[in-house]
Amino acid sequence: MADTATFETIHVDDRTVACDGGNTALGHPRVFLHIEGQEIVCPYCSRKYVLNEGAGHGGH
């Protein structure tokens, strides 16, 4: 039987992302996450943020 717990994957161009759980009734406080490698998972809602290829190489 397949795992029914699927979480949203969001592709981004910046290494720093803000997550608030989206427009659901069970949102969470806004947190800022920094992508060190290629992806990061929000510790509150398990949304996965994936860095687009070639993105995130700016000098910030």
N, C-alpha and C positions, 0 to 999 in steps of 0.2 A: 504494500500500500504506500502511495506517495505521501510525502510530507505536505500537509495543507497549509502550513505557515509560510507564506511567501511575503516578502517585504519589497517595498518599492526600491528601484535602482534609479538614481538620478545622475546623469552625466553633466559634468561641470568643466569650466575653463579656468577657474581660479583654485588655488590650493587652500584658501580659507573659505569655508561655507558656513551659513547660518541655518540652523534647523530648529523648528518649533513644533514639529509633529504634524504639520499641515492643517488642513481644514476639518479635522476629525473632532469628535466630541472629547476624545482623550488626548488632546494636544499636550504639550509640555512647555516648560520655560525655554525661551530661546537660548541656544548654546552655539558657540562658534567653534568649529572643528577645523583643525589644520591637517591637510593630507600630506603625509611625509613621503609615502611611496606612490602608489597608483590609486588607492582607495581607502576609505574610512567608513566605519559603521557607527551610526549615532547610538550612544549608550542608552538613550531613553526609548526610542521607537524602532530601532534596528533598520532604519533607512540606510541604504548603502549609497555613498557618493563616490563616483568613479571619475577620475581625471581623464578628460579627452586627450587623445594622442597629440603630442606636440604642445600641449597647454601647460601652464604653470611654471614656465621657465623664466618668468620676469625677474627683475632685480629688486623685488620688494623686500 
